[in-house]
Amino acid sequence: MTSHPGRPSTKEGVVDLNADVGESFGRWRLGDDDALLPHLTSANVACGFHAGDPLTLRRTCELAVSLGVAIGAQVGYRDLAGFGRRYVDVPAAELEAEVLYQLGALDGIARAAGGRVAYVKPHGALYHAVSRDPEQADAVVGAVRAYGGLPVLGLAGSSFLAAAADAGLEVVGEGFADRAYLPDGGLVPRSAPGAVLTDPAAAAAQAVVLARSGEVRSLCVHGDSPGAPALAAAVRAALGEAGIAVGSFG
């Protein structure tokens, strides 16, 4: 695909299917990446700050490469205990350096596996913070630009993607198949009942609606959601039945 810096990804008629993977740590197992990855076109691989250890990340990258799944760096706060889902008031310069560190680490592992990091997606609390905190948004954008200007994946219509586009980065609007939405387009907080969709049929139906909206170029299924492989399989099947092609945006 030809890259259009500062503009949305425009692989016409094709929708990407991504998920968060590589989040196990030591003896703590999270998700079923072996069952989930075959259904994906892009993999948001943890970078060791919110989740993931070096061996897990290497094995995840190797599996993604073997399946032809694009590798993305899922950068987050340095918060293993909170799984990166707690806001951290980190100074902008420090956050930029930490995001750059995560990018370099995962890209090195991906290249050793025969692939590369193809895009960047913030994780958890950082994902939401960059749409309300301009300093943190600029820090993430600054790290991505310093690393060479990779595409950025984020919430469709968010101020973060607008900032990334203004900085000349390729942006990809994302929607969530397995998360409930607020009327304003934000996500229902995880602490609220019904925030996570666990029924494959419901997730698949929402995915088709989002894909047809024209604003979403990538759909996400969280790797730690209950039954994530079944959710991803149902989403991919529903997209096919709706005549929507599935492929990576990279």
C-alpha positions, -999 to 999 in steps of 0.1 A, spaced: 0 0 0 12 35 -8 16 55 24 0 89 26 17 108 54 -7 129 74 -38 112 60 -59 82 70 -49 47 57 -69 42 25 -66 6 15 -100 8 -2 -126 -18 8 -103 -37 31 -107 -38 69 -79 -50 92 -86 -73 122 -62 -68 152 -58 -81 187 -36 -75 217 -12 -105 221 21 -114 238 8 -104 272 18 -134 292 46 -128 317 68 -156 332 45 -182 346 14 -159 343 -5 -169 312 -29 -145 296 -49 -152 265 -45 -180 240 -23 -164 213 -18 -197 194 -56 -200 188 -61 -162 183 -34 -152 159 -46 -173 129 -77 -152 127 -59 -119 127 -43 -97 100 -24 -75 126 -10 -83 160 -6 -56 187 24 -71 205 31 -60 241 65 -44 246 74 -55 281 62 -24 300 25 -32 306 29 -70 299 51 -95 281 86 -109 288 114 -112 262 108 -149 255 70 -144 252 76 -115 228 100 -135 207 77 -165 204 48 -142 196 67 -124 168 78 -157 154 43 -170 153 30 -138 137 57 -140 110 49 -176 102 12 -167 98 18 -136 77 3 -114 104 16 -78 106 34 -69 139 25 -37 157 42 -23 188 16 -19 216 34 7 238 22 15 273 29 29 307 56 12 328 29 -6 349 32 -43 350 12 -45 382 -17 -26 368 -15 -42 333 -11 -6 319 -47 2 327 -38 29 353 -31 65 342 5 75 350 13 112 352 47 108 336 67 138 323 65 141 285 102 138 278 103 106 299 72 92 282 87 99 248 119 81 257 100 51 271 79 48 240 110 50 219 127 23 241 97 0 236 96 5 199 133 -4 195 131 -34 217 102 -50 200 115 -41 165 147 -59 173 129 -90 184 106 -88 153 135 -85 129 153 -115 145 121 -134 138 121 -123 101 96 -95 104 95 -59 116 73 -35 136 49 -21 110 28 2 132 23 16 167 -7 14 190 -9 28 225 -22 4 252 -48 7 279 -47 39 299 -22 54 276 -46 48 247 -72 69 264 -48 95 279 -34 106 245 -69 117 235 -72 140 265 -37 150 274 -19 169 245 15 166 262 13 128 264 -1 127 228 28 148 216 53 125 235 40 94 217 39 111 184 74 124 190 87 89 197 71 75 166 86 103 144 120 98 160 118 61 151 111 68 114 74 77 112 55 44 115 17 44 110 -3 50 142 -34 30 151 -59 47 174 -96 54 182 -114 66 151 -121 103 152 -99 109 182 -78 140 188 -48 117 191 -51 106 155 -56 143 145 -24 152 163 -5 123 146 -18 133 112 -8 169 118 27 156 125 28 139 92 22 103 103 -1 79 86 -31 72 108 -55 43 110 -89 47 127 -98 18 150 -131 4 163 -137 -23 189 -157 -54 182 -158 -65 218 -163 -32 237 -196 -13 243 -197 23 231 -210 55 248 -233 78 228 -204 102 222 -183 75 206 -161 68 236 -158 34 252 -179 23 282 -155 21 312 -144 -14 320 -158 -10 355 -193 -6 342 -216 -36 336 -217 -48 299 -185 -29 290 -170 -60 274 -190 -80 248 -184 -117 253 -211 -131 229 -195 -138 195 -227 -130 176 -229 -96 193 -193 -88 187 -196 -99 150 -227 -78 145 -210 -47 160 -179 -53 139 -199 -53 106 -216 -20 117 -183 -4 125 -167 -16 92 -195 -2 72 -193 32 90 -165 44 67 -145 57 97 -130 24 109 -101 8 90 -91 -17 117 -112 -37 142 -99 -49 175 -107 -79 196 -89 -78 230 -67 -109 236 -76 -110 272 -114 -110 266 -131 -142 275 -132 -165 245 -111 -141 224 -103 -167 196 -140 -175 192 -148 -138 191 -122 -132 164 -133 -161 144 -169 -149 145 -159 -114 135 -139 -125 106 -166 -148 94 -193 -121 97 -171 -97 77 -167 -122 49 -205 -129 48 -211 -91 46 -187 -89 16 -161 -70 35 -125 -79 26 -101 -85 56 -64 -76 53 -37 -57 71 -34 -20 65 4 -22 63 
